[in-house]
Amino acid sequence: MGHKKMKHNLGFADFALASLLEHIRSIKLMEKVSDSINWVSIDTVLMSHYTVGTSGEGANVYPPLLPPKYLILQNWSPAA
C-alpha cells in the first residue's frame, strides 16, 4: 500500500477556463496562502508520525497533508 498519486494532467475544461482563472480573487488568495506556509516541513512532521501507506499491501491512501489543507479551506471559506 502506498500513497495515491495526484494527477496534474490538464483537461479540456482547464484550457477553456485558463483565461478566466487569472481574474478570480479567491484563487489569488489561495496562492498567497499556499506560498506563505511551509508545506514541506508540515509534510515531514506528518510523515514521521503517519505510518499508514508505508506497506506494500492494501489500497493506496491519500497523503496525510491533504486533511490539514482541507481544514484550512473549510475554516477560511465564507459561510453559506
ABEGO torsion letter per residue (X at the ends): XBBBBBBABBBAAAAAAAAAAAABAAAAAAAAAAAABBAAAAAAAAAAABABGABABEBBBBBAAAAAAAAAAAAABBBX
